[in-house]
């Protein structure tokens, strides 16, 4: 029961954060879906394949392929062949995307500060550890 409540709360927090960020992202000239894609590529690291990014986003590689192509054309992403397997493409943020995410960082900080107002540093640290643990368990299970 507690796990269900926690999962529901995490989902609600995500939806509320999305609703808060979306209009502010539009002012920067990007949509929520672009923000999600760029943040996923950034958090996955420089070695993540396009297939890995699709898995993290919960979409098929074929679905992601069209989106990636559009973002390559916009100058946000590059598709780089893997050094290990030329059939595998890695997604890499361009300098333009990195600059955009740097601009957005202040929005993320504002949102996070709003969410954490009134919560002790110790509680934030504990929550972060718990969420990181949960993320790790799901990532392992998805592999």
N, CA, C and O atoms as a GROMACS GRO file, in nm:
protein
  572
    1UNK      N    1   0.081  -0.119   0.000
    1UNK     CA    2   0.000   0.000   0.000
    1UNK      C    3   0.086   0.127   0.000
    1UNK      O    4   0.059   0.220  -0.075
    2UNK      N    5   0.190   0.130   0.084
    2UNK     CA    6   0.275   0.248   0.090
    2UNK      C    7   0.345   0.270  -0.044
    2UNK      O    8   0.354   0.384  -0.090
    3UNK      N    9   0.396   0.163  -0.107
    3UNK     CA   10   0.465   0.176  -0.236
    3UNK      C   11   0.371   0.233  -0.341
    3UNK      O   12   0.412   0.316  -0.422
    4UNK      N   13   0.246   0.190  -0.340
    4UNK     CA   14   0.149   0.244  -0.436
    4UNK      C   15   0.128   0.392  -0.410
    4UNK      O   16   0.122   0.471  -0.504
    5UNK      N   17   0.118   0.430  -0.285
    5UNK     CA   18   0.099   0.571  -0.253
    5UNK      C   19   0.221   0.653  -0.295
    5UNK      O   20   0.207   0.763  -0.348
    6UNK      N   21   0.339   0.599  -0.272
    6UNK     CA   22   0.462   0.669  -0.309
    6UNK      C   23   0.470   0.685  -0.461
    6UNK      O   24   0.501   0.794  -0.510
    7UNK      N   25   0.443   0.578  -0.533
    7UNK     CA   26   0.445   0.586  -0.679
    7UNK      C   27   0.345   0.687  -0.733
    7UNK      O   28   0.375   0.761  -0.827
    8UNK      N   29   0.226   0.690  -0.672
    8UNK     CA   30   0.124   0.786  -0.713
    8UNK      C   31   0.170   0.928  -0.684
    8UNK      O   32   0.148   1.019  -0.764
    9UNK      N   33   0.234   0.946  -0.571
    9UNK     CA   34   0.284   1.080  -0.536
    9UNK      C   35   0.396   1.124  -0.631
    9UNK      O   36   0.402   1.240  -0.671
   10UNK      N   37   0.484   1.032  -0.666
   10UNK     CA   38   0.591   1.065  -0.761
   10UNK      C   39   0.529   1.105  -0.895
   10UNK      O   40   0.573   1.202  -0.957
   11UNK      N   41   0.428   1.032  -0.940
   11UNK     CA   42   0.361   1.064  -1.066
   11UNK      C   43   0.292   1.200  -1.058
   11UNK      O   44   0.299   1.279  -1.153
   12UNK      N   45   0.228   1.228  -0.947
   12UNK     CA   46   0.161   1.357  -0.929
   12UNK      C   47   0.263   1.470  -0.928
   12UNK      O   48   0.240   1.575  -0.989
   13UNK      N   49   0.374   1.451  -0.861
   13UNK     CA   50   0.480   1.552  -0.858
   13UNK      C   51   0.532   1.579  -0.999
   13UNK      O   52   0.554   1.694  -1.037
   14UNK      N   53   0.551   1.473  -1.076
   14UNK     CA   54   0.598   1.486  -1.214
   14UNK      C   55   0.498   1.568  -1.296
   14UNK      O   56   0.537   1.659  -1.370
   15UNK      N   57   0.369   1.537  -1.282
   15UNK     CA   58   0.267   1.609  -1.359
   15UNK      C   59   0.261   1.756  -1.319
   15UNK      O   60   0.247   1.843  -1.405
   16UNK      N   61   0.271   1.784  -1.190
   16UNK     CA   62   0.267   1.922  -1.143
   16UNK      C   63   0.392   1.999  -1.188
   16UNK      O   64   0.383   2.115  -1.227
   17UNK      N   65   0.507   1.934  -1.182
   17UNK     CA   66   0.631   1.996  -1.228
   17UNK      C   67   0.620   2.025  -1.378
   17UNK      O   68   0.662   2.132  -1.423
   18UNK      N   69   0.566   1.933  -1.453
   18UNK     CA   70   0.548   1.952  -1.597
   18UNK      C   71   0.458   2.073  -1.624
   18UNK      O   72   0.488   2.157  -1.709
   19UNK      N   73   0.347   2.080  -1.550
   19UNK     CA   74   0.252   2.190  -1.569
   19UNK      C   75   0.316   2.324  -1.534
   19UNK      O   76   0.286   2.425  -1.598
   20UNK      N   77   0.402   2.327  -1.435
   20UNK     CA   78   0.470   2.450  -1.395
   20UNK      C   79   0.574   2.490  -1.500
   20UNK      O   80   0.588   2.608  -1.533
   21UNK      N   81   0.648   2.392  -1.551
   21UNK     CA   82   0.757   2.420  -1.645
   21UNK      C   83   0.710   2.449  -1.788
   21UNK      O   84   0.769   2.533  -1.856
   22UNK      N   85   0.606   2.382  -1.832
   22UNK     CA   86   0.566   2.393  -1.974
   22UNK      C   87   0.552   2.535  -2.025
   22UNK      O   88   0.612   2.568  -2.127
   23UNK      N   89   0.475   2.621  -1.960
   23UNK     CA   90   0.462   2.757  -2.016
   23UNK      C   91   0.594   2.834  -2.014
   23UNK      O   92   0.618   2.918  -2.100
   24UNK      N   93   0.679   2.807  -1.917
   24UNK     CA   94   0.808   2.874  -1.908
   24UNK      C   95   0.904   2.824  -2.016
   24UNK      O   96   0.986   2.900  -2.068
   25UNK      N   97   0.893   2.696  -2.050
   25UNK     CA   98   0.973   2.641  -2.160
   25UNK      C   99   0.929   2.700  -2.293
   25UNK      O  100   1.012   2.730  -2.379
   26UNK      N  101   0.798   2.715  -2.310
   26UNK     CA  102   0.746   2.775  -2.434
   26UNK      C  103   0.804   2.915  -2.455
   26UNK      O  104   0.833   2.955  -2.568
   27UNK      N  105   0.820   2.988  -2.344
   27UNK     CA  106   0.880   3.122  -2.354
   27UNK      C  107   1.024   3.114  -2.405
   27UNK      O  108   1.073   3.209  -2.467
   28UNK      N  109   1.091   3.002  -2.379
   28UNK     CA  110   1.229   2.980  -2.427
   28UNK      C  111   1.229   2.924  -2.569
   28UNK      O  112   1.335   2.907  -2.630
   29UNK      N  113   1.111   2.894  -2.622
   29UNK     CA  114   1.101   2.847  -2.760
   29UNK      C  115   1.105   2.696  -2.778
   29UNK      O  116   1.126   2.648  -2.889
   30UNK      N  117   1.086   2.620  -2.669
   30UNK     CA  118   1.084   2.474  -2.686
   30UNK      C  119   0.960   2.415  -2.620
   30UNK      O  120   0.898   2.476  -2.533
   31UNK      N  121   0.927   2.297  -2.665
   31UNK     CA  122   0.813   2.223  -2.609
   31UNK      C  123   0.862   2.128  -2.501
   31UNK      O  124   0.981   2.098  -2.490
   32UNK      N  125   0.767   2.081  -2.423
   32UNK     CA  126   0.797   1.987  -2.314
   32UNK      C  127   0.866   1.862  -2.368
   32UNK      O  128   0.961   1.813  -2.307
   33UNK      N  129   0.821   1.812  -2.482
   33UNK     CA  130   0.879   1.689  -2.538
   33UNK      C  131   1.026   1.709  -2.575
   33UNK      O  132   1.107   1.617  -2.558
   34UNK      N  133   1.061   1.827  -2.626
   34UNK     CA  134   1.201   1.855  -2.657
   34UNK      C  135   1.283   1.859  -2.530
   34UNK      O  136   1.393   1.804  -2.525
   35UNK      N  137   1.231   1.924  -2.428
   35UNK     CA  138   1.299   1.931  -2.299
   35UNK      C  139   1.323   1.790  -2.245
   35UNK      O  140   1.434   1.760  -2.200
   36UNK      N  141   1.221   1.705  -2.249
   36UNK     CA  142   1.235   1.567  -2.200
   36UNK      C  143   1.344   1.493  -2.276
   36UNK      O  144   1.428   1.425  -2.216
   37UNK      N  145   1.343   1.505  -2.407
   37UNK     CA  146   1.442   1.436  -2.489
   37UNK      C  147   1.583   1.484  -2.457
   37UNK      O  148   1.673   1.402  -2.434
   38UNK      N  149   1.603   1.614  -2.454
   38UNK     CA  150   1.736   1.668  -2.428
   38UNK      C  151   1.785   1.632  -2.288
   38UNK      O  152   1.902   1.599  -2.270
   39UNK      N  153   1.697   1.639  -2.190
   39UNK     CA  154   1.736   1.604  -2.054
   39UNK      C  155   1.768   1.455  -2.042
   39UNK      O  156   1.858   1.416  -1.969
   40UNK      N  157   1.695   1.373  -2.114
   40UNK     CA  158   1.720   1.229  -2.112
   40UNK      C  159   1.855   1.198  -2.174
   40UNK      O  160   1.931   1.117  -2.121
   41UNK      N  161   1.886   1.262  -2.285
   41UNK     CA  162   2.016   1.242  -2.350
   41UNK      C  163   2.127   1.289  -2.255
   41UNK      O  164   2.228   1.221  -2.240
   42UNK      N  165   2.107   1.404  -2.192
   42UNK     CA  166   2.209   1.455  -2.102
   42UNK      C  167   2.229   1.361  -1.982
   42UNK      O  168   2.343   1.331  -1.946
   43UNK      N  169   2.121   1.316  -1.922
   43UNK     CA  170   2.134   1.231  -1.803
   43UNK      C  171   2.186   1.092  -1.836
   43UNK      O  172   2.244   1.026  -1.750
   44UNK      N  173   2.166   1.046  -1.959
   44UNK     CA  174   2.212   0.912  -1.998
   44UNK      C  175   2.362   0.909  -2.022
   44UNK      O  176   2.424   0.803  -2.016
   45UNK      N  177   2.421   1.025  -2.048
   45UNK     CA  178   2.566   1.030  -2.070
   45UNK      C  179   2.603   1.016  -2.216
   45UNK      O  180   2.519   0.984  -2.300
   46UNK      N  181   2.729   1.039  -2.245
   46UNK     CA  182   2.778   1.043  -2.382
   46UNK      C  183   2.786   0.906  -2.450
   46UNK      O  184   2.806   0.899  -2.571
   47UNK      N  185   2.771   0.799  -2.374
   47UNK     CA  186   2.784   0.667  -2.435
   47UNK      C  187   2.648   0.600  -2.462
   47UNK      O  188   2.644   0.489  -2.514
   48UNK      N  189   2.540   0.668  -2.427
   48UNK     CA  190   2.407   0.606  -2.443
   48UNK      C  191   2.368   0.597  -2.590
   48UNK      O  192   2.385   0.692  -2.667
   49UNK      N  193   2.316   0.484  -2.626
   49UNK     CA  194   2.271   0.463  -2.764
   49UNK      C  195   2.130   0.520  -2.782
   49UNK      O  196   2.061   0.550  -2.685
   50UNK      N  197   2.092   0.534  -2.907
   50UNK     CA  198   1.957   0.580  -2.938
   50UNK      C  199   1.854   0.482  -2.882
   50UNK      O  200   1.747   0.523  -2.837
   51UNK      N  201   1.885   0.354  -2.885
   51UNK     CA  202   1.795   0.252  -2.830
   51UNK      C  203   1.780   0.271  -2.679
   51UNK      O  204   1.670   0.257  -2.626
   52UNK      N  205   1.890   0.302  -2.611
   52UNK     CA  206   1.886   0.327  -2.466
   52UNK      C  207   1.801   0.449  -2.434
   52UNK      O  208   1.725   0.448  -2.337
   53UNK      N  209   1.812   0.553  -2.514
   53UNK     CA  210   1.732   0.675  -2.492
   53UNK      C  211   1.585   0.642  -2.512
   53UNK      O  212   1.500   0.688  -2.436
   54UNK      N  213   1.554   0.564  -2.614
   54UNK     CA  214   1.414   0.524  -2.637
   54UNK      C  215   1.361   0.447  -2.517
   54UNK      O  216   1.248   0.470  -2.473
   55UNK      N  217   1.441   0.355  -2.465
   55UNK     CA  218   1.399   0.277  -2.347
   55UNK      C  219   1.371   0.368  -2.229
   55UNK      O  220   1.270   0.352  -2.159
   56UNK      N  221   1.460   0.464  -2.206
   56UNK     CA  222   1.442   0.556  -2.093
   56UNK      C  223   1.317   0.643  -2.109
   56UNK      O  224   1.252   0.677  -2.010
   57UNK      N  225   1.284   0.677  -2.232
   57UNK     CA  226   1.166   0.759  -2.257
   57UNK      C  227   1.039   0.676  -2.264
   57UNK      O  228   0.929   0.732  -2.264
   58UNK      N  229   1.053   0.545  -2.271
   58UNK     CA  230   0.936   0.458  -2.278
   58UNK      C  231   0.869   0.456  -2.414
   58UNK      O  232   0.748   0.441  -2.424
   59UNK      N  233   0.950   0.472  -2.519
   59UNK     CA  234   0.899   0.467  -2.656
   59UNK      C  235   0.980   0.365  -2.735
   59UNK      O  236   1.086   0.321  -2.690
   60UNK      N  237   0.930   0.327  -2.850
   60UNK     CA  238   1.004   0.234  -2.934
   60UNK      C  239   1.116   0.309  -3.006
   60UNK      O  240   1.106   0.429  -3.028
   61UNK      N  241   1.223   0.238  -3.042
   61UNK     CA  242   1.330   0.303  -3.119
   61UNK      C  243   1.278   0.365  -3.249
   61UNK      O  244   1.326   0.470  -3.291
   62UNK      N  245   1.181   0.300  -3.313
   62UNK     CA  246   1.126   0.354  -3.438
   62UNK      C  247   1.054   0.487  -3.414
   62UNK      O  248   1.066   0.580  -3.492
   63UNK      N  249   0.978   0.494  -3.304
   63UNK     CA  250   0.909   0.618  -3.270
   63UNK      C  251   1.009   0.729  -3.241
   63UNK      O  252   0.991   0.843  -3.286
   64UNK      N  253   1.113   0.696  -3.168
   64UNK     CA  254   1.214   0.796  -3.134
   64UNK      C  255   1.289   0.843  -3.257
   64UNK      O  256   1.332   0.958  -3.262
   65UNK      N  257   1.307   0.758  -3.354
   65UNK     CA  258   1.387   0.789  -3.473
   65UNK      C  259   1.338   0.916  -3.543
   65UNK      O  260   1.420   1.000  -3.581
   66UNK      N  261   1.208   0.931  -3.562
   66UNK     CA  262   1.153   1.049  -3.628
   66UNK      C  263   1.180   1.174  -3.546
   66UNK      O  264   1.218   1.278  -3.600
   67UNK      N  265   1.161   1.164  -3.415
   67UNK     CA  266   1.183   1.277  -3.325
   67UNK      C  267   1.330   1.316  -3.326
   67UNK      O  268   1.363   1.435  -3.330
   68UNK      N  269   1.418   1.217  -3.323
   68UNK     CA  270   1.561   1.246  -3.325
   68UNK      C  271   1.597   1.320  -3.452
   68UNK      O  272   1.670   1.419  -3.448
   69UNK      N  273   1.546   1.274  -3.564
   69UNK     CA  274   1.578   1.339  -3.692
   69UNK      C  275   1.535   1.485  -3.691
   69UNK      O  276   1.608   1.572  -3.739
   70UNK      N  277   1.417   1.513  -3.636
   70UNK     CA  278   1.368   1.651  -3.628
   70UNK      C  279   1.460   1.736  -3.540
   70UNK      O  280   1.484   1.853  -3.570
   71UNK      N  281   1.510   1.677  -3.432
   71UNK     CA  282   1.598   1.751  -3.341
   71UNK      C  283   1.741   1.764  -3.394
   71UNK      O  284   1.813   1.856  -3.357
   72UNK      N  285   1.781   1.671  -3.480
   72UNK     CA  286   1.908   1.686  -3.551
   72UNK      C  287   1.897   1.806  -3.645
   72UNK      O  288   1.988   1.888  -3.653
   73UNK      N  289   1.785   1.814  -3.717
   73UNK     CA  290   1.763   1.925  -3.810
   73UNK      C  291   1.755   2.060  -3.739
   73UNK      O  292   1.797   2.161  -3.794
   74UNK      N  293   1.702   2.061  -3.616
   74UNK     CA  294   1.694   2.186  -3.538
   74UNK      C  295   1.829   2.224  -3.479
   74UNK      O  296   1.847   2.336  -3.430
   75UNK      N  297   1.925   2.132  -3.484
   75UNK     CA  298   2.057   2.161  -3.433
   75UNK      C  299   2.078   2.128  -3.286
   75UNK      O  300   2.174   2.176  -3.225
   76UNK      N  301   1.989   2.048  -3.228
   76UNK     CA  302   1.999   2.012  -3.086
   76UNK      C  303   2.074   1.881  -3.062
   76UNK      O  304   2.136   1.864  -2.957
   77UNK      N  305   2.068   1.789  -3.158
   77UNK     CA  306   2.128   1.656  -3.140
   77UNK      C  307   2.217   1.619  -3.258
   77UNK      O  308   2.199   1.667  -3.370
   78UNK      N  309   2.314   1.533  -3.228
   78UNK     CA  310   2.393   1.469  -3.332
   78UNK      C  311   2.381   1.318  -3.312
   78UNK      O  312   2.376   1.270  -3.199
   79UNK      N  313   2.376   1.246  -3.422
   79UNK     CA  314   2.381   1.100  -3.417
   79UNK      C  315   2.523   1.060  -3.453
   79UNK      O  316   2.572   1.089  -3.562
   80UNK      N  317   2.589   0.993  -3.359
   80UNK     CA  318   2.729   0.956  -3.376
   80UNK      C  319   2.740   0.804  -3.375
   80UNK      O  320   2.689   0.739  -3.283
   81UNK      N  321   2.805   0.745  -3.476
   81UNK     CA  322   2.824   0.600  -3.474
   81UNK      C  323   2.907   0.558  -3.352
   81UNK      O  324   3.002   0.626  -3.314
   82UNK      N  325   2.869   0.448  -3.293
   82UNK     CA  326   2.943   0.394  -3.178
   82UNK      C  327   3.079   0.344  -3.223
   82UNK      O  328   3.093   0.289  -3.332
   83UNK      N  329   3.178   0.363  -3.138
   83UNK     CA  330   3.313   0.313  -3.169
   83UNK      C  331   3.315   0.160  -3.161
   83UNK      O  332   3.398   0.096  -3.225
   84UNK      N  333   3.224   0.103  -3.083
   84UNK     CA  334   3.220  -0.043  -3.062
   84UNK      C  335   3.142  -0.115  -3.172
   84UNK      O  336   3.178  -0.227  -3.211
   85UNK      N  337   3.035  -0.051  -3.222
   85UNK     CA  338   2.948  -0.115  -3.319
   85UNK      C  339   2.892  -0.007  -3.411
   85UNK      O  340   2.809   0.073  -3.370
   86UNK      N  341   2.936  -0.005  -3.533
   86UNK     CA  342   2.897   0.099  -3.629
   86UNK      C  343   2.746   0.101  -3.657
   86UNK      O  344   2.694   0.201  -3.706
   87UNK      N  345   2.676  -0.007  -3.628
   87UNK     CA  346   2.531  -0.010  -3.648
   87UNK      C  347   2.457   0.068  -3.540
   87UNK      O  348   2.343   0.109  -3.558
   88UNK      N  349   2.524   0.089  -3.427
   88UNK     CA  350   2.464   0.157  -3.312
   88UNK      C  351   2.493   0.306  -3.322
   88UNK      O  352   2.606   0.347  -3.349
   89UNK      N  353   2.390   0.386  -3.300
   89UNK     CA  354   2.404   0.531  -3.301
   89UNK      C  355   2.392   0.584  -3.158
   89UNK      O  356   2.300   0.549  -3.084
   90UNK      N  357   2.486   0.670  -3.121
   90UNK     CA  358   2.478   0.740  -2.994
   90UNK      C  359   2.417   0.877  -3.019
   90UNK      O  360   2.436   0.936  -3.125
   91UNK      N  361   2.343   0.927  -2.921
   91UNK     CA  362   2.288   1.062  -2.931
   91UNK      C  363   2.374   1.155  -2.846
   91UNK      O  364   2.401   1.126  -2.729
   92UNK      N  365   2.414   1.264  -2.904
   92UNK     CA  366   2.500   1.360  -2.837
   92UNK      C  367   2.436   1.498  -2.850
   92UNK      O  368   2.389   1.537  -2.957
   93UNK      N  369   2.436   1.572  -2.738
   93UNK     CA  370   2.384   1.709  -2.740
   93UNK      C  371   2.482   1.799  -2.815
   93UNK      O  372   2.603   1.786  -2.801
   94UNK      N  373   2.428   1.890  -2.894
   94UNK     CA  374   2.511   1.989  -2.961
   94UNK      C  375   2.540   2.104  -2.863
   94UNK      O  376   2.479   2.112  -2.756
   95UNK      N  377   2.632   2.190  -2.900
   95UNK     CA  378   2.660   2.308  -2.819
   95UNK      C  379   2.535   2.394  -2.802
   95UNK      O  380   2.511   2.451  -2.696
   96UNK      N  381   2.455   2.403  -2.908
   96UNK     CA  382   2.329   2.480  -2.904
   96UNK      C  383   2.236   2.423  -2.797
   96UNK      O  384   2.176   2.499  -2.721
   97UNK      N  385   2.224   2.291  -2.790
   97UNK     CA  386   2.137   2.228  -2.691
   97UNK      C  387   2.192   2.248  -2.550
   97UNK      O  388   2.116   2.272  -2.456
   98UNK      N  389   2.322   2.239  -2.535
   98UNK     CA  390   2.384   2.259  -2.404
   98UNK      C  391   2.361   2.402  -2.356
   98UNK      O  392   2.331   2.423  -2.239
   99UNK      N  393   2.373   2.498  -2.445
   99UNK     CA  394   2.346   2.638  -2.409
   99UNK      C  395   2.200   2.656  -2.369
   99UNK      O  396   2.170   2.726  -2.272
  100UNK      N  397   2.110   2.594  -2.443
  100UNK     CA  398   1.968   2.603  -2.411
  100UNK      C  399   1.940   2.543  -2.273
  100UNK      O  400   1.867   2.602  -2.193
  101UNK      N  401   1.996   2.426  -2.246
  101UNK     CA  402   1.976   2.363  -2.115
  101UNK      C  403   2.037   2.445  -2.003
  101UNK      O  404   1.985   2.446  -1.891
  102UNK      N  405   2.147   2.514  -2.030
  102UNK     CA  406   2.205   2.604  -1.930
  102UNK      C  407   2.109   2.718  -1.898
  102UNK      O  408   2.094   2.756  -1.782
  103UNK      N  409   2.043   2.771  -2.001
  103UNK     CA  410   1.943   2.876  -1.980
  103UNK      C  411   1.826   2.823  -1.898
  103UNK      O  412   1.773   2.894  -1.812
  104UNK      N  413   1.786   2.701  -1.923
  104UNK     CA  414   1.670   2.642  -1.857
  104UNK      C  415   1.702   2.603  -1.712
  104UNK      O  416   1.612   2.589  -1.630
  105UNK      N  417   1.830   2.586  -1.681
  105UNK     CA  418   1.871   2.545  -1.548
  105UNK      C  419   1.812   2.636  -1.439
  105UNK      O  420   1.776   2.588  -1.332
  106UNK      N  421   1.804   2.766  -1.466
  106UNK     CA  422   1.748   2.857  -1.365
  106UNK      C  423   1.599   2.828  -1.343
  106UNK      O  424   1.550   2.840  -1.231
  107UNK      N  425   1.528   2.790  -1.448
  107UNK     CA  426   1.387   2.750  -1.432
  107UNK      C  427   1.375   2.625  -1.345
  107UNK      O  428   1.289   2.617  -1.258
  108UNK      N  429   1.464   2.530  -1.370
  108UNK     CA  430   1.463   2.407  -1.291
  108UNK      C  431   1.494   2.438  -1.144
  108UNK      O  432   1.431   2.382  -1.054
  109UNK      N  433   1.590   2.526  -1.122
  109UNK     CA  434   1.622   2.565  -0.985
  109UNK      C  435   1.504   2.634  -0.917
  109UNK      O  436   1.476   2.608  -0.801
  110UNK      N  437   1.435   2.722  -0.990
  110UNK     CA  438   1.318   2.791  -0.934
  110UNK      C  439   1.210   2.691  -0.896
  110UNK      O  440   1.150   2.700  -0.789
  111UNK      N  441   1.186   2.595  -0.985
  111UNK     CA  442   1.084   2.493  -0.960
  111UNK      C  443   1.123   2.408  -0.839
  111UNK      O  444   1.040   2.382  -0.752
  112UNK      N  445   1.247   2.367  -0.834
  112UNK     CA  446   1.293   2.284  -0.723
  112UNK      C  447   1.288   2.360  -0.591
  112UNK      O  448   1.248   2.305  -0.488
  113UNK      N  449   1.328   2.486  -0.593
  113UNK     CA  450   1.320   2.567  -0.471
  113UNK      C  451   1.176   2.581  -0.422
  113UNK      O  452   1.150   2.576  -0.302
  114UNK      N  453   1.084   2.598  -0.516
  114UNK     CA  454   0.943   2.607  -0.481
  114UNK      C  455   0.895   2.477  -0.417
  114UNK      O  456   0.826   2.480  -0.315
  115UNK      N  457   0.932   2.364  -0.476
  115UNK     CA  458   0.889   2.234  -0.425
  115UNK      C  459   0.948   2.205  -0.287
  115UNK      O  460   0.884   2.140  -0.204
  116UNK      N  461   1.069   2.251  -0.262
  116UNK     CA  462   1.138   2.214  -0.138
  116UNK      C  463   1.124   2.318  -0.027
  116UNK      O  464   1.179   2.301   0.082
  117UNK      N  465   1.051   2.424  -0.055
  117UNK     CA  466   1.034   2.528   0.046
  117UNK      C  467   0.976   2.467   0.174
  117UNK      O  468   0.872   2.401   0.170
  118UNK      N  469   1.043   2.491   0.285
  118UNK     CA  470   0.995   2.442   0.413
  118UNK      C  471   1.038   2.301   0.448
  118UNK      O  472   1.001   2.249   0.554
  119UNK      N  473   1.117   2.238   0.363
  119UNK     CA  474   1.165   2.102   0.389
  119UNK      C  475   1.310   2.111   0.435
  119UNK      O  476   1.391   2.181   0.373
  120UNK      N  477   1.344   2.042   0.542
  120UNK     CA  478   1.480   2.050   0.595
  120UNK      C  479   1.580   1.987   0.498
  120UNK      O  480   1.545   1.901   0.418
  121UNK      N  481   1.704   2.033   0.507
  121UNK     CA  482   1.811   1.978   0.424
  121UNK      C  483   1.827   1.829   0.448
  121UNK      O  484   1.854   1.753   0.355
  122UNK      N  485   1.812   1.787   0.572
  122UNK     CA  486   1.824   1.644   0.605
  122UNK      C  487   1.715   1.563   0.536
  122UNK      O  488   1.742   1.456   0.483
  123UNK      N  489   1.591   1.613   0.537
  123UNK     CA  490   1.482   1.543   0.470
  123UNK      C  491   1.503   1.538   0.319
  123UNK      O  492   1.472   1.437   0.255
  124UNK      N  493   1.554   1.646   0.262
  124UNK     CA  494   1.583   1.648   0.119
  124UNK      C  495   1.690   1.544   0.087
  124UNK      O  496   1.679   1.472  -0.012
  125UNK      N  497   1.793   1.536   0.169
  125UNK     CA  498   1.900   1.438   0.150
  125UNK      C  499   1.846   1.296   0.158
  125UNK      O  500   1.880   1.211   0.076
  126UNK      N  501   1.762   1.270   0.256
  126UNK     CA  502   1.702   1.137   0.271
  126UNK      C  503   1.614   1.103   0.151
  126UNK      O  504   1.621   0.993   0.098
  127UNK      N  505   1.533   1.198   0.110
  127UNK     CA  506   1.445   1.176  -0.006
  127UNK      C  507   1.526   1.147  -0.131
  127UNK      O  508   1.492   1.059  -0.209
  128UNK      N  509   1.634   1.222  -0.150
  128UNK     CA  510   1.721   1.202  -0.267
  128UNK      C  511   1.781   1.062  -0.266
  128UNK      O  512   1.785   0.996  -0.369
  129UNK      N  513   1.827   1.018  -0.151
  129UNK     CA  514   1.884   0.883  -0.141
  129UNK      C  515   1.780   0.777  -0.174
  129UNK      O  516   1.808   0.681  -0.246
  130UNK      N  517   1.660   0.794  -0.122
  130UNK     CA  518   1.553   0.696  -0.147
  130UNK      C  519   1.517   0.694  -0.296
  130UNK      O  520   1.506   0.588  -0.356
  131UNK      N  521   1.500   0.812  -0.355
  131UNK     CA  522   1.465   0.817  -0.497
  131UNK      C  523   1.577   0.760  -0.583
  131UNK      O  524   1.549   0.688  -0.679
  132UNK      N  525   1.702   0.789  -0.552
  132UNK     CA  526   1.814   0.732  -0.627
  132UNK      C  527   1.815   0.580  -0.617
  132UNK      O  528   1.843   0.511  -0.715
  133UNK      N  529   1.784   0.528  -0.499
  133UNK     CA  530   1.776   0.383  -0.480
  133UNK      C  531   1.666   0.324  -0.568
  133UNK      O  532   1.686   0.223  -0.634
  134UNK      N  533   1.551   0.389  -0.568
  134UNK     CA  534   1.438   0.341  -0.648
  134UNK      C  535   1.470   0.346  -0.797
  134UNK      O  536   1.438   0.254  -0.872
  135UNK      N  537   1.534   0.454  -0.840
  135UNK     CA  538   1.574   0.469  -0.980
  135UNK      C  539   1.669   0.356  -1.018
  135UNK      O  540   1.653   0.293  -1.123
  136UNK      N  541   1.766   0.330  -0.934
  136UNK     CA  542   1.862   0.223  -0.960
  136UNK      C  543   1.796   0.088  -0.974
  136UNK      O  544   1.831   0.010  -1.063
  137UNK      N  545   1.700   0.059  -0.885
  137UNK     CA  546   1.630  -0.071  -0.892
  137UNK      C  547   1.554  -0.084  -1.024
  137UNK      O  548   1.557  -0.189  -1.087
  138UNK      N  549   1.486   0.022  -1.065
  138UNK     CA  550   1.411   0.014  -1.190
  138UNK      C  551   1.504   0.004  -1.311
  138UNK      O  552   1.475  -0.071  -1.404
  139UNK      N  553   1.614   0.078  -1.310
  139UNK     CA  554   1.708   0.070  -1.421
  139UNK      C  555   1.766  -0.071  -1.435
  139UNK      O  556   1.780  -0.122  -1.546
  140UNK      N  557   1.799  -0.132  -1.324
  140UNK     CA  558   1.851  -0.269  -1.328
  140UNK      C  559   1.747  -0.365  -1.382
  140UNK      O  560   1.778  -0.451  -1.464
  141UNK      N  561   1.624  -0.350  -1.336
  141UNK     CA  562   1.518  -0.440  -1.381
  141UNK      C  563   1.486  -0.421  -1.530
  141UNK      O  564   1.450  -0.516  -1.599
  142UNK      N  565   1.499  -0.300  -1.579
  142UNK     CA  566   1.472  -0.273  -1.721
  142UNK      C  567   1.582  -0.329  -1.811
  142UNK      O  568   1.557  -0.359  -1.928
  143UNK      N  569   1.702  -0.343  -1.756
  143UNK     CA  570   1.811  -0.400  -1.835
  143UNK      C  571   1.788  -0.547  -1.848
  143UNK      O  572   1.868  -0.617  -1.911
   0.00000   0.00000   0.00000
